[in-house]
Amino acid sequence: MQGMKPGPFATLRRCACGALALQFLVALPARGTPVEYTIAIKDHRFVPDLISIPAGQKVRLLIDNQSDSAQEFDSHALNREKHVPARSQAIVYIGPLDPGRYIFQGEESDAPGGPALGIIEAR
């Protein structure tokens, strides 16, 4: 049967398989990209001070220091510490986390109420 043209169903099947393979390859990088959450630091406080994230998933935190002085994102529970210069941003990766609540805090300060406090809740 050499020299015979493939039937219309064979061509359609090849196109469908190629489309599925391309769709899979395009989805691969997006699947490995962590979800990003932004935490601002304003007036020695975290905004928001409670973030809910999916348990079992790696997450990227963008720490946006909007203060005129250097600040800190510190968490013993998450084993992370990041100094953020004034009017700048920093990235902190966390997870995957087990379900629960994880406390983070800011730089020790003389501001009323003490250092900024926040909670990451993994669900």
Biopython code that builds the backbone (N, CA, C, O; Angstrom):
import numpy as np
from Bio.PDB.StructureBuilder import StructureBuilder

atoms = [
    (1, "MET", "N", (0.817, -1.186, 0.000)),
    (1, "MET", "CA", (0.000, 0.000, 0.000)),
    (1, "MET", "C", (0.856, 1.243, 0.000)),
    (1, "MET", "O", (0.415, 2.312, 0.422)),
    (2, "GLN", "N", (2.053, 1.109, -0.462)),
    (2, "GLN", "CA", (2.918, 2.275, -0.547)),
    (2, "GLN", "C", (2.402, 3.237, -1.589)),
    (2, "GLN", "O", (1.826, 2.835, -2.600)),
    (3, "GLY", "N", (2.616, 4.511, -1.332)),
    (3, "GLY", "CA", (2.214, 5.536, -2.278)),
    (3, "GLY", "C", (0.779, 5.987, -2.114)),
    (3, "GLY", "O", (0.332, 6.901, -2.808)),
    (4, "MET", "N", (0.053, 5.362, -1.208)),
    (4, "MET", "CA", (-1.341, 5.765, -0.995)),
    (4, "MET", "C", (-1.393, 6.962, -0.048)),
    (4, "MET", "O", (-0.599, 7.058, 0.888)),
    (5, "LYS", "N", (-2.302, 7.843, -0.291)),
    (5, "LYS", "CA", (-2.493, 9.002, 0.585)),
    (5, "LYS", "C", (-3.246, 8.562, 1.834)),
    (5, "LYS", "O", (-4.119, 7.696, 1.773)),
    (6, "PRO", "N", (-2.893, 9.179, 2.988)),
    (6, "PRO", "CA", (-3.651, 8.852, 4.191)),
    (6, "PRO", "C", (-5.082, 9.352, 4.053)),
    (6, "PRO", "O", (-5.340, 10.362, 3.399)),
    (7, "GLY", "N", (-5.993, 8.641, 4.668)),
    (7, "GLY", "CA", (-7.406, 9.019, 4.630)),
    (7, "GLY", "C", (-7.653, 10.270, 5.455)),
    (7, "GLY", "O", (-6.779, 10.701, 6.207)),
    (8, "PRO", "N", (-8.831, 10.854, 5.322)),
    (8, "PRO", "CA", (-9.136, 12.093, 6.050)),
    (8, "PRO", "C", (-9.112, 11.906, 7.558)),
    (8, "PRO", "O", (-8.781, 12.841, 8.288)),
    (9, "PHE", "N", (-9.457, 10.712, 8.042)),
    (9, "PHE", "CA", (-9.451, 10.497, 9.490)),
    (9, "PHE", "C", (-8.030, 10.404, 10.039)),
    (9, "PHE", "O", (-7.778, 10.831, 11.166)),
    (10, "ALA", "N", (-7.108, 9.858, 9.270)),
    (10, "ALA", "CA", (-5.714, 9.786, 9.719)),
    (10, "ALA", "C", (-5.127, 11.189, 9.841)),
    (10, "ALA", "O", (-4.412, 11.481, 10.800)),
    (11, "THR", "N", (-5.420, 12.047, 8.887)),
    (11, "THR", "CA", (-4.933, 13.424, 8.925)),
    (11, "THR", "C", (-5.546, 14.177, 10.101)),
    (11, "THR", "O", (-4.850, 14.912, 10.802)),
    (12, "LEU", "N", (-6.832, 13.995, 10.313)),
    (12, "LEU", "CA", (-7.517, 14.635, 11.430)),
    (12, "LEU", "C", (-6.942, 14.163, 12.761)),
    (12, "LEU", "O", (-6.758, 14.957, 13.684)),
    (13, "ARG", "N", (-6.660, 12.864, 12.852)),
    (13, "ARG", "CA", (-6.093, 12.307, 14.085)),
    (13, "ARG", "C", (-4.716, 12.906, 14.358)),
    (13, "ARG", "O", (-4.404, 13.259, 15.495)),
    (14, "ARG", "N", (-3.886, 13.020, 13.305)),
    (14, "ARG", "CA", (-2.555, 13.623, 13.485)),
    (14, "ARG", "C", (-2.659, 15.076, 13.936)),
    (14, "ARG", "O", (-1.904, 15.512, 14.804)),
    (15, "CYS", "N", (-3.583, 15.819, 13.355)),
    (15, "CYS", "CA", (-3.766, 17.223, 13.745)),
    (15, "CYS", "C", (-4.223, 17.324, 15.194)),
    (15, "CYS", "O", (-3.735, 18.164, 15.949)),
    (16, "ALA", "N", (-5.161, 16.465, 15.578)),
    (16, "ALA", "CA", (-5.667, 16.491, 16.955)),
    (16, "ALA", "C", (-4.565, 16.136, 17.942)),
    (16, "ALA", "O", (-4.449, 16.769, 18.992)),
    (17, "CYS", "N", (-3.751, 15.127, 17.618)),
    (17, "CYS", "CA", (-2.648, 14.743, 18.510)),
    (17, "CYS", "C", (-1.621, 15.866, 18.613)),
    (17, "CYS", "O", (-1.098, 16.141, 19.693)),
    (18, "GLY", "N", (-1.339, 16.504, 17.498)),
    (18, "GLY", "CA", (-0.398, 17.624, 17.507)),
    (18, "GLY", "C", (-0.911, 18.793, 18.333)),
    (18, "GLY", "O", (-0.152, 19.426, 19.067)),
    (19, "ALA", "N", (-2.206, 19.077, 18.209)),
    (19, "ALA", "CA", (-2.810, 20.173, 18.982)),
    (19, "ALA", "C", (-2.776, 19.872, 20.471)),
    (19, "ALA", "O", (-2.493, 20.757, 21.278)),
    (20, "LEU", "N", (-3.066, 18.614, 20.844)),
    (20, "LEU", "CA", (-3.010, 18.238, 22.259)),
    (20, "LEU", "C", (-1.593, 18.344, 22.803)),
    (20, "LEU", "O", (-1.393, 18.827, 23.917)),
    (21, "ALA", "N", (-0.618, 17.902, 22.038)),
    (21, "ALA", "CA", (0.778, 17.981, 22.485)),
    (21, "ALA", "C", (1.204, 19.433, 22.647)),
    (21, "ALA", "O", (1.885, 19.768, 23.617)),
    (22, "LEU", "N", (0.822, 20.291, 21.729)),
    (22, "LEU", "CA", (1.169, 21.712, 21.818)),
    (22, "LEU", "C", (0.512, 22.355, 23.039)),
    (22, "LEU", "O", (1.135, 23.143, 23.750)),
    (23, "GLN", "N", (-0.754, 22.008, 23.271)),
    (23, "GLN", "CA", (-1.462, 22.551, 24.431)),
    (23, "GLN", "C", (-0.770, 22.122, 25.729)),
    (23, "GLN", "O", (-0.649, 22.921, 26.658)),
    (24, "PHE", "N", (-0.325, 20.893, 25.796)),
    (24, "PHE", "CA", (0.374, 20.379, 26.979)),
    (24, "PHE", "C", (1.693, 21.124, 27.185)),
    (24, "PHE", "O", (2.013, 21.507, 28.310)),
    (25, "LEU", "N", (2.450, 21.331, 26.130)),
    (25, "LEU", "CA", (3.741, 22.015, 26.240)),
    (25, "LEU", "C", (3.577, 23.471, 26.648)),
    (25, "LEU", "O", (4.389, 23.992, 27.412)),
    (26, "VAL", "N", (2.536, 24.137, 26.151)),
    (26, "VAL", "CA", (2.296, 25.531, 26.511)),
    (26, "VAL", "C", (1.886, 25.629, 27.973)),
    (26, "VAL", "O", (2.241, 26.598, 28.643)),
    (27, "ALA", "N", (1.148, 24.651, 28.482)),
    (27, "ALA", "CA", (0.665, 24.683, 29.866)),
    (27, "ALA", "C", (1.758, 24.356, 30.877)),
    (27, "ALA", "O", (1.617, 24.709, 32.048)),
    (28, "LEU", "N", (2.830, 23.703, 30.476)),
    (28, "LEU", "CA", (3.872, 23.296, 31.416)),
    (28, "LEU", "C", (4.494, 24.457, 32.191)),
    (28, "LEU", "O", (4.542, 24.381, 33.419)),
    (29, "PRO", "N", (4.972, 25.525, 31.553)),
    (29, "PRO", "CA", (5.574, 26.605, 32.339)),
    (29, "PRO", "C", (4.590, 27.260, 33.300)),
    (29, "PRO", "O", (4.972, 27.613, 34.415)),
    (30, "ALA", "N", (3.345, 27.429, 32.900)),
    (30, "ALA", "CA", (2.367, 28.077, 33.763)),
    (30, "ALA", "C", (2.079, 27.233, 34.999)),
    (30, "ALA", "O", (1.820, 27.771, 36.075)),
    (31, "ARG", "N", (2.124, 25.933, 34.849)),
    (31, "ARG", "CA", (1.820, 25.059, 35.971)),
    (31, "ARG", "C", (2.864, 25.190, 37.071)),
    (31, "ARG", "O", (2.524, 25.086, 38.250)),
    (32, "GLY", "N", (4.116, 25.415, 36.718)),
    (32, "GLY", "CA", (5.179, 25.517, 37.704)),
    (32, "GLY", "C", (5.350, 26.914, 38.280)),
    (32, "GLY", "O", (6.166, 27.111, 39.181)),
    (33, "THR", "N", (4.603, 27.879, 37.782)),
    (33, "THR", "CA", (4.720, 29.255, 38.250)),
    (33, "THR", "C", (3.907, 29.443, 39.520)),
    (33, "THR", "O", (2.696, 29.219, 39.517)),
    (34, "PRO", "N", (4.557, 29.855, 40.611)),
    (34, "PRO", "CA", (3.801, 30.052, 41.857)),
    (34, "PRO", "C", (2.823, 31.220, 41.760)),
    (34, "PRO", "O", (3.061, 32.187, 41.037)),
    (35, "VAL", "N", (1.738, 31.116, 42.487)),
    (35, "VAL", "CA", (0.766, 32.202, 42.593)),
    (35, "VAL", "C", (1.420, 33.317, 43.405)),
    (35, "VAL", "O", (2.145, 33.045, 44.362)),
    (36, "GLU", "N", (1.164, 34.578, 43.025)),
    (36, "GLU", "CA", (1.787, 35.709, 43.713)),
    (36, "GLU", "C", (0.767, 36.483, 44.542)),
    (36, "GLU", "O", (-0.357, 36.732, 44.106)),
    (37, "TYR", "N", (1.185, 36.855, 45.743)),
    (37, "TYR", "CA", (0.395, 37.693, 46.644)),
    (37, "TYR", "C", (1.251, 38.898, 47.011)),
    (37, "TYR", "O", (2.465, 38.774, 47.166)),
    (38, "THR", "N", (0.626, 40.054, 47.150)),
    (38, "THR", "CA", (1.347, 41.272, 47.516)),
    (38, "THR", "C", (0.997, 41.669, 48.939)),
    (38, "THR", "O", (-0.170, 41.699, 49.330)),
    (39, "ILE", "N", (2.045, 41.975, 49.708)),
    (39, "ILE", "CA", (1.877, 42.500, 51.060)),
    (39, "ILE", "C", (2.592, 43.846, 51.090)),
    (39, "ILE", "O", (3.798, 43.916, 50.853)),
    (40, "ALA", "N", (1.851, 44.912, 51.382)),
    (40, "ALA", "CA", (2.455, 46.236, 51.483)),
    (40, "ALA", "C", (2.836, 46.491, 52.942)),
    (40, "ALA", "O", (2.213, 45.963, 53.864)),
    (41, "ILE", "N", (3.861, 47.303, 53.128)),
    (41, "ILE", "CA", (4.222, 47.777, 54.465)),
    (41, "ILE", "C", (4.008, 49.282, 54.461)),
    (41, "ILE", "O", (4.694, 50.025, 53.760)),
    (42, "LYS", "N", (3.017, 49.722, 55.279)),
    (42, "LYS", "CA", (2.665, 51.144, 55.379)),
    (42, "LYS", "C", (2.561, 51.509, 56.841)),
    (42, "LYS", "O", (1.902, 50.807, 57.609)),
    (43, "ASP", "N", (3.188, 52.577, 57.234)),
    (43, "ASP", "CA", (3.095, 53.074, 58.625)),
    (43, "ASP", "C", (3.365, 51.971, 59.647)),
    (43, "ASP", "O", (2.650, 51.849, 60.641)),
    (44, "HIS", "N", (4.391, 51.178, 59.398)),
    (44, "HIS", "CA", (4.800, 50.073, 60.280)),
    (44, "HIS", "C", (3.715, 49.010, 60.439)),
    (44, "HIS", "O", (3.633, 48.371, 61.487)),
    (45, "ARG", "N", (2.890, 48.813, 59.426)),
    (45, "ARG", "CA", (1.838, 47.790, 59.430)),
    (45, "ARG", "C", (1.839, 47.047, 58.094)),
    (45, "ARG", "O", (2.166, 47.623, 57.057)),
    (46, "PHE", "N", (1.468, 45.755, 58.128)),
    (46, "PHE", "CA", (1.306, 44.969, 56.908)),
    (46, "PHE", "C", (-0.119, 45.151, 56.386)),
    (46, "PHE", "O", (-1.083, 45.118, 57.151)),
    (47, "VAL", "N", (-0.234, 45.342, 55.081)),
    (47, "VAL", "CA", (-1.538, 45.504, 54.444)),
    (47, "VAL", "C", (-1.594, 44.589, 53.232)),
    (47, "VAL", "O", (-0.885, 44.843, 52.258)),
    (48, "PRO", "N", (-2.405, 43.536, 53.247)),
    (48, "PRO", "CA", (-3.273, 43.088, 54.326)),
    (48, "PRO", "C", (-2.451, 42.357, 55.393)),
    (48, "PRO", "O", (-1.322, 41.936, 55.144)),
    (49, "ASP", "N", (-3.032, 42.217, 56.564)),
    (49, "ASP", "CA", (-2.316, 41.519, 57.634)),
    (49, "ASP", "C", (-2.767, 40.061, 57.768)),
    (49, "ASP", "O", (-2.283, 39.332, 58.635)),
    (50, "LEU", "N", (-3.696, 39.644, 56.906)),
    (50, "LEU", "CA", (-4.121, 38.243, 56.835)),
    (50, "LEU", "C", (-4.240, 37.848, 55.370)),
    (50, "LEU", "O", (-4.965, 38.479, 54.601)),
    (51, "ILE", "N", (-3.520, 36.797, 54.997)),
    (51, "ILE", "CA", (-3.568, 36.296, 53.625)),
    (51, "ILE", "C", (-3.917, 34.815, 53.676)),
    (51, "ILE", "O", (-3.306, 34.051, 54.423)),
    (52, "SER", "N", (-4.894, 34.416, 52.884)),
    (52, "SER", "CA", (-5.247, 33.004, 52.764)),
    (52, "SER", "C", (-4.645, 32.470, 51.466)),
    (52, "SER", "O", (-4.844, 33.039, 50.393)),
    (53, "ILE", "N", (-3.908, 31.372, 51.581)),
    (53, "ILE", "CA", (-3.274, 30.759, 50.417)),
    (53, "ILE", "C", (-3.667, 29.289, 50.359)),
    (53, "ILE", "O", (-4.089, 28.724, 51.368)),
    (54, "PRO", "N", (-3.536, 28.661, 49.193)),
    (54, "PRO", "CA", (-3.841, 27.236, 49.105)),
    (54, "PRO", "C", (-2.745, 26.407, 49.773)),
    (54, "PRO", "O", (-1.559, 26.624, 49.529)),
    (55, "ALA", "N", (-3.147, 25.463, 50.612)),
    (55, "ALA", "CA", (-2.182, 24.548, 51.232)),
    (55, "ALA", "C", (-1.581, 23.656, 50.141)),
    (55, "ALA", "O", (-2.228, 23.352, 49.139)),
    (56, "GLY", "N", (-0.340, 23.251, 50.360)),
    (56, "GLY", "CA", (0.312, 22.335, 49.430)),
    (56, "GLY", "C", (0.788, 22.968, 48.139)),
    (56, "GLY", "O", (1.119, 22.254, 47.192)),
    (57, "GLN", "N", (0.829, 24.280, 48.076)),
    (57, "GLN", "CA", (1.239, 24.970, 46.854)),
    (57, "GLN", "C", (2.318, 26.007, 47.161)),
    (57, "GLN", "O", (2.223, 26.734, 48.151)),
    (58, "LYS", "N", (3.333, 26.072, 46.318)),
    (58, "LYS", "CA", (4.373, 27.088, 46.476)),
    (58, "LYS", "C", (3.781, 28.452, 46.118)),
    (58, "LYS", "O", (3.010, 28.572, 45.165)),
    (59, "VAL", "N", (4.147, 29.477, 46.889)),
    (59, "VAL", "CA", (3.591, 30.819, 46.727)),
    (59, "VAL", "C", (4.729, 31.836, 46.688)),
    (59, "VAL", "O", (5.748, 31.684, 47.363)),
    (60, "ARG", "N", (4.530, 32.863, 45.890)),
    (60, "ARG", "CA", (5.487, 33.975, 45.799)),
    (60, "ARG", "C", (4.859, 35.177, 46.477)),
    (60, "ARG", "O", (3.764, 35.604, 46.111)),
    (61, "LEU", "N", (5.558, 35.727, 47.472)),
    (61, "LEU", "CA", (5.097, 36.934, 48.155)),
    (61, "LEU", "C", (5.905, 38.123, 47.646)),
    (61, "LEU", "O", (7.136, 38.098, 47.654)),
    (62, "LEU", "N", (5.216, 39.143, 47.211)),
    (62, "LEU", "CA", (5.859, 40.401, 46.839)),
    (62, "LEU", "C", (5.682, 41.327, 48.029)),
    (62, "LEU", "O", (4.564, 41.730, 48.349)),
    (63, "ILE", "N", (6.787, 41.664, 48.683)),
    (63, "ILE", "CA", (6.759, 42.555, 49.842)),
    (63, "ILE", "C", (7.064, 43.965, 49.328)),
    (63, "ILE", "O", (8.171, 44.238, 48.863)),
    (64, "ASP", "N", (6.080, 44.847, 49.417)),
    (64, "ASP", "CA", (6.180, 46.205, 48.884)),
    (64, "ASP", "C", (6.324, 47.189, 50.045)),
    (64, "ASP", "O", (5.341, 47.537, 50.699)),
    (65, "ASN", "N", (7.548, 47.628, 50.292)),
    (65, "ASN", "CA", (7.804, 48.573, 51.380)),
    (65, "ASN", "C", (7.524, 49.990, 50.895)),
    (65, "ASN", "O", (8.289, 50.551, 50.110)),
    (66, "GLN", "N", (6.436, 50.554, 51.362)),
    (66, "GLN", "CA", (6.049, 51.909, 50.966)),
    (66, "GLN", "C", (6.489, 52.941, 51.994)),
    (66, "GLN", "O", (6.081, 54.101, 51.933)),
    (67, "SER", "N", (7.324, 52.516, 52.940)),
    (67, "SER", "CA", (7.815, 53.404, 54.006)),
    (67, "SER", "C", (9.083, 54.134, 53.573)),
    (67, "SER", "O", (9.735, 53.762, 52.598)),
    (68, "ASP", "N", (9.410, 55.173, 54.319)),
    (68, "ASP", "CA", (10.638, 55.927, 54.069)),
    (68, "ASP", "C", (11.836, 55.313, 54.791)),
    (68, "ASP", "O", (12.942, 55.848, 54.720)),
    (69, "SER", "N", (11.625, 54.207, 55.475)),
    (69, "SER", "CA", (12.723, 53.532, 56.173)),
    (69, "SER", "C", (12.723, 52.040, 55.814)),
    (69, "SER", "O", (11.709, 51.491, 55.385)),
    (70, "ALA", "N", (13.869, 51.406, 55.998)),
    (70, "ALA", "CA", (13.982, 49.969, 55.724)),
    (70, "ALA", "C", (13.057, 49.199, 56.665)),
    (70, "ALA", "O", (12.880, 49.584, 57.820)),
    (71, "GLN", "N", (12.481, 48.132, 56.177)),
    (71, "GLN", "CA", (11.577, 47.290, 56.956)),
    (71, "GLN", "C", (12.019, 45.837, 56.821)),
    (71, "GLN", "O", (12.971, 45.525, 56.105)),
    (72, "GLU", "N", (11.317, 44.963, 57.517)),
    (72, "GLU", "CA", (11.688, 43.545, 57.517)),
    (72, "GLU", "C", (10.442, 42.678, 57.455)),
    (72, "GLU", "O", (9.411, 42.999, 58.046)),
    (73, "PHE", "N", (10.557, 41.573, 56.729)),
    (73, "PHE", "CA", (9.554, 40.503, 56.764)),
    (73, "PHE", "C", (10.258, 39.340, 57.444)),
    (73, "PHE", "O", (11.246, 38.817, 56.928)),
    (74, "ASP", "N", (9.744, 38.931, 58.617)),
    (74, "ASP", "CA", (10.413, 37.906, 59.417)),
    (74, "ASP", "C", (9.390, 36.897, 59.903)),
    (74, "ASP", "O", (8.347, 37.270, 60.439)),
    (75, "SER", "N", (9.689, 35.611, 59.714)),
    (75, "SER", "CA", (8.787, 34.572, 60.205)),
    (75, "SER", "C", (9.587, 33.355, 60.628)),
    (75, "SER", "O", (10.222, 32.691, 59.808)),
    (76, "HIS", "N", (9.545, 33.073, 61.933)),
    (76, "HIS", "CA", (10.194, 31.861, 62.430)),
    (76, "HIS", "C", (9.418, 30.636, 61.959)),
    (76, "HIS", "O", (10.015, 29.608, 61.640)),
    (77, "ALA", "N", (8.093, 30.737, 61.913)),
    (77, "ALA", "CA", (7.241, 29.621, 61.495)),
    (77, "ALA", "C", (7.500, 29.224, 60.044)),
    (77, "ALA", "O", (7.402, 28.049, 59.691)),
    (78, "LEU", "N", (7.834, 30.220, 59.195)),
    (78, "LEU", "CA", (8.094, 29.958, 57.780)),
    (78, "LEU", "C", (9.583, 29.834, 57.471)),
    (78, "LEU", "O", (9.969, 29.519, 56.345)),
    (79, "ASN", "N", (10.421, 30.086, 58.491)),
    (79, "ASN", "CA", (11.869, 30.063, 58.319)),
    (79, "ASN", "C", (12.320, 31.039, 57.222)),
    (79, "ASN", "O", (13.117, 30.684, 56.353)),
    (80, "ARG", "N", (11.801, 32.264, 57.275)),
    (80, "ARG", "CA", (12.133, 33.300, 56.294)),
    (80, "ARG", "C", (12.413, 34.617, 56.990)),
    (80, "ARG", "O", (11.755, 34.973, 57.968)),
    (81, "GLU", "N", (13.394, 35.333, 56.475)),
    (81, "GLU", "CA", (13.697, 36.687, 56.930)),
    (81, "GLU", "C", (14.184, 37.464, 55.719)),
    (81, "GLU", "O", (15.090, 37.028, 55.010)),
    (82, "LYS", "N", (13.574, 38.617, 55.490)),
    (82, "LYS", "CA", (13.938, 39.427, 54.331)),
    (82, "LYS", "C", (13.945, 40.888, 54.707)),
    (82, "LYS", "O", (12.944, 41.407, 55.202)),
    (83, "HIS", "N", (15.060, 41.560, 54.480)),
    (83, "HIS", "CA", (15.165, 43.010, 54.692)),
    (83, "HIS", "C", (14.733, 43.687, 53.396)),
    (83, "HIS", "O", (15.152, 43.300, 52.305)),
    (84, "VAL", "N", (13.886, 44.706, 53.538)),
    (84, "VAL", "CA", (13.373, 45.416, 52.377)),
    (84, "VAL", "C", (13.727, 46.891, 52.528)),
    (84, "VAL", "O", (13.193, 47.563, 53.410)),
    (85, "PRO", "N", (14.619, 47.407, 51.680)),
    (85, "PRO", "CA", (14.994, 48.817, 51.767)),
    (85, "PRO", "C", (13.782, 49.739, 51.588)),
    (85, "PRO", "O", (12.739, 49.324, 51.082)),
    (86, "ALA", "N", (13.940, 50.979, 52.009)),
    (86, "ALA", "CA", (12.875, 51.976, 51.887)),
    (86, "ALA", "C", (12.433, 52.115, 50.432)),
    (86, "ALA", "O", (13.250, 52.098, 49.511)),
    (87, "ARG", "N", (11.127, 52.252, 50.249)),
    (87, "ARG", "CA", (10.537, 52.495, 48.930)),
    (87, "ARG", "C", (11.006, 51.479, 47.883)),
    (87, "ARG", "O", (11.341, 51.848, 46.758)),
    (88, "SER", "N", (11.027, 50.194, 48.266)),
    (88, "SER", "CA", (11.422, 49.155, 47.321)),
    (88, "SER", "C", (10.606, 47.883, 47.573)),
    (88, "SER", "O", (9.769, 47.830, 48.474)),
    (89, "GLN", "N", (10.871, 46.873, 46.763)),
    (89, "GLN", "CA", (10.142, 45.614, 46.860)),
    (89, "GLN", "C", (11.120, 44.454, 46.977)),
    (89, "GLN", "O", (12.276, 44.549, 46.564)),
    (90, "ALA", "N", (10.634, 43.364, 47.545)),
    (90, "ALA", "CA", (11.422, 42.143, 47.659)),
    (90, "ALA", "C", (10.497, 40.946, 47.442)),
    (90, "ALA", "O", (9.287, 41.036, 47.655)),
    (91, "ILE", "N", (11.071, 39.846, 47.024)),
    (91, "ILE", "CA", (10.318, 38.615, 46.771)),
    (91, "ILE", "C", (10.694, 37.583, 47.835)),
    (91, "ILE", "O", (11.868, 37.414, 48.164)),
    (92, "VAL", "N", (9.684, 36.899, 48.365)),
    (92, "VAL", "CA", (9.884, 35.805, 49.311)),
    (92, "VAL", "C", (9.041, 34.629, 48.823)),
    (92, "VAL", "O", (7.838, 34.773, 48.606)),
    (93, "TYR", "N", (9.671, 33.469, 48.651)),
    (93, "TYR", "CA", (8.946, 32.258, 48.278)),
    (93, "TYR", "C", (8.667, 31.446, 49.530)),
    (93, "TYR", "O", (9.539, 31.278, 50.382)),
    (94, "ILE", "N", (7.441, 30.943, 49.635)),
    (94, "ILE", "CA", (7.090, 30.077, 50.760)),
    (94, "ILE", "C", (6.329, 28.863, 50.225)),
    (94, "ILE", "O", (5.777, 28.883, 49.125)),
    (95, "GLY", "N", (6.317, 27.821, 51.031)),
    (95, "GLY", "CA", (5.527, 26.640, 50.707)),
    (95, "GLY", "C", (6.305, 25.633, 49.905)),
    (95, "GLY", "O", (7.479, 25.802, 49.575)),
    (96, "PRO", "N", (5.579, 24.568, 49.610)),
    (96, "PRO", "CA", (4.194, 24.286, 49.952)),
    (96, "PRO", "C", (4.021, 24.100, 51.459)),
    (96, "PRO", "O", (4.862, 23.503, 52.131)),
    (97, "LEU", "N", (2.908, 24.627, 51.970)),
    (97, "LEU", "CA", (2.640, 24.610, 53.404)),
    (97, "LEU", "C", (1.523, 23.621, 53.748)),
    (97, "LEU", "O", (0.605, 23.397, 52.960)),
    (98, "ASP", "N", (1.625, 23.045, 54.928)),
    (98, "ASP", "CA", (0.532, 22.253, 55.469)),
    (98, "ASP", "C", (-0.571, 23.212, 55.899)),
    (98, "ASP", "O", (-0.287, 24.374, 56.190)),
    (99, "PRO", "N", (-1.822, 22.758, 55.946)),
    (99, "PRO", "CA", (-2.888, 23.630, 56.430)),
    (99, "PRO", "C", (-2.561, 24.161, 57.831)),
    (99, "PRO", "O", (-2.069, 23.419, 58.682)),
    (100, "GLY", "N", (-2.832, 25.423, 58.057)),
    (100, "GLY", "CA", (-2.549, 26.028, 59.355)),
    (100, "GLY", "C", (-2.339, 27.521, 59.226)),
    (100, "GLY", "O", (-2.513, 28.107, 58.157)),
    (101, "ARG", "N", (-1.955, 28.130, 60.360)),
    (101, "ARG", "CA", (-1.706, 29.571, 60.408)),
    (101, "ARG", "C", (-0.231, 29.804, 60.722)),
    (101, "ARG", "O", (0.342, 29.158, 61.599)),
    (102, "TYR", "N", (0.368, 30.734, 59.995)),
    (102, "TYR", "CA", (1.789, 31.040, 60.117)),
    (102, "TYR", "C", (1.943, 32.533, 60.357)),
    (102, "TYR", "O", (1.482, 33.344, 59.553)),
    (103, "ILE", "N", (2.583, 32.899, 61.452)),
    (103, "ILE", "CA", (2.743, 34.303, 61.825)),
    (103, "ILE", "C", (4.006, 34.878, 61.186)),
    (103, "ILE", "O", (5.035, 34.209, 61.094)),
    (104, "PHE", "N", (3.903, 36.134, 60.746)),
    (104, "PHE", "CA", (5.075, 36.886, 60.300)),
    (104, "PHE", "C", (5.038, 38.246, 60.963)),
    (104, "PHE", "O", (3.979, 38.721, 61.374)),
    (105, "GLN", "N", (6.197, 38.867, 61.064)),
    (105, "GLN", "CA", (6.273, 40.175, 61.719)),
    (105, "GLN", "C", (7.274, 41.069, 61.012)),
    (105, "GLN", "O", (8.069, 40.632, 60.181)),
    (106, "GLY", "N", (7.200, 42.344, 61.381)),
    (106, "GLY", "CA", (8.099, 43.336, 60.803)),
    (106, "GLY", "C", (9.267, 43.606, 61.725)),
    (106, "GLY", "O", (9.485, 42.912, 62.718)),
    (107, "GLU", "N", (9.997, 44.618, 61.371)),
    (107, "GLU", "CA", (11.152, 45.076, 62.137)),
    (107, "GLU", "C", (10.706, 45.509, 63.527)),
    (107, "GLU", "O", (9.656, 46.132, 63.690)),
    (108, "GLU", "N", (11.513, 45.173, 64.523)),
    (108, "GLU", "CA", (11.234, 45.685, 65.876)),
    (108, "GLU", "C", (11.233, 47.204, 65.781)),
    (108, "GLU", "O", (12.133, 47.801, 65.191)),
    (109, "SER", "N", (10.214, 47.819, 66.368)),
    (109, "SER", "CA", (10.139, 49.279, 66.262)),
    (109, "SER", "C", (9.567, 49.880, 67.532)),
    (109, "SER", "O", (9.005, 49.188, 68.380)),
    (110, "ASP", "N", (9.726, 51.179, 67.633)),
    (110, "ASP", "CA", (9.166, 51.923, 68.755)),
    (110, "ASP", "C", (7.764, 52.423, 68.431)),
    (110, "ASP", "O", (7.178, 53.182, 69.202)),
    (111, "ALA", "N", (7.227, 51.996, 67.290)),
    (111, "ALA", "CA", (5.885, 52.431, 66.904)),
    (111, "ALA", "C", (4.868, 51.902, 67.911)),
    (111, "ALA", "O", (5.058, 50.821, 68.468)),
    (112, "PRO", "N", (3.808, 52.637, 68.147)),
    (112, "PRO", "CA", (2.770, 52.163, 69.074)),
    (112, "PRO", "C", (2.272, 50.785, 68.641)),
    (112, "PRO", "O", (1.976, 50.558, 67.468)),
    (113, "GLY", "N", (2.187, 49.886, 69.594)),
    (113, "GLY", "CA", (1.725, 48.537, 69.291)),
    (113, "GLY", "C", (2.848, 47.569, 68.954)),
    (113, "GLY", "O", (2.599, 46.379, 68.760)),
    (114, "GLY", "N", (4.075, 48.060, 68.883)),
    (114, "GLY", "CA", (5.209, 47.183, 68.583)),
    (114, "GLY", "C", (5.343, 46.878, 67.109)),
    (114, "GLY", "O", (4.836, 47.622, 66.269)),
    (115, "PRO", "N", (6.026, 45.783, 66.782)),
    (115, "PRO", "CA", (6.281, 45.466, 65.379)),
    (115, "PRO", "C", (4.981, 45.082, 64.653)),
    (115, "PRO", "O", (4.019, 44.615, 65.264)),
    (116, "ALA", "N", (4.989, 45.292, 63.351)),
    (116, "ALA", "CA", (3.859, 44.893, 62.539)),
    (116, "ALA", "C", (3.711, 43.374, 62.597)),
    (116, "ALA", "O", (4.705, 42.649, 62.580)),
    (117, "LEU", "N", (2.479, 42.899, 62.664)),
    (117, "LEU", "CA", (2.209, 41.474, 62.705)),
    (117, "LEU", "C", (1.254, 41.100, 61.580)),
    (117, "LEU", "O", (0.412, 41.900, 61.171)),
    (118, "GLY", "N", (1.396, 39.865, 61.082)),
    (118, "GLY", "CA", (0.501, 39.358, 60.063)),
    (118, "GLY", "C", (0.396, 37.849, 60.154)),
    (118, "GLY", "O", (1.180, 37.195, 60.842)),
    (119, "ILE", "N", (-0.589, 37.305, 59.447)),
    (119, "ILE", "CA", (-0.824, 35.863, 59.445)),
    (119, "ILE", "C", (-1.028, 35.381, 58.013)),
    (119, "ILE", "O", (-1.748, 35.998, 57.228)),
    (120, "ILE", "N", (-0.380, 34.271, 57.695)),
    (120, "ILE", "CA", (-0.650, 33.560, 56.454)),
    (120, "ILE", "C", (-1.401, 32.307, 56.845)),
    (120, "ILE", "O", (-0.933, 31.505, 57.653)),
    (121, "GLU", "N", (-2.578, 32.155, 56.254)),
    (121, "GLU", "CA", (-3.421, 31.006, 56.555)),
    (121, "GLU", "C", (-3.440, 30.090, 55.336)),
    (121, "GLU", "O", (-3.927, 30.472, 54.272)),
    (122, "ALA", "N", (-2.910, 28.882, 55.498)),
    (122, "ALA", "CA", (-2.905, 27.906, 54.412)),
    (122, "ALA", "C", (-4.132, 27.012, 54.570)),
    (122, "ALA", "O", (-4.338, 26.408, 55.622)),
    (123, "ARG", "N", (-4.930, 26.934, 53.532)),
    (123, "ARG", "CA", (-6.150, 26.117, 53.578)),
    (123, "ARG", "C", (-6.116, 25.040, 52.535)),
    (123, "ARG", "O", (-7.059, 24.256, 52.426)),
]
sb = StructureBuilder()
sb.init_structure("model")
sb.init_model(0)
sb.init_chain("A")
sb.init_seg("    ")
for serial, (resi, resn, name, xyz) in enumerate(atoms, 1):
    if name == "N":
        sb.init_residue(resn, " ", resi, " ")
    sb.init_atom(name, np.array(xyz, "f"), 0.0, 1.0, " ", f" {name:<3s}", serial, name[0])
structure = sb.get_structure()
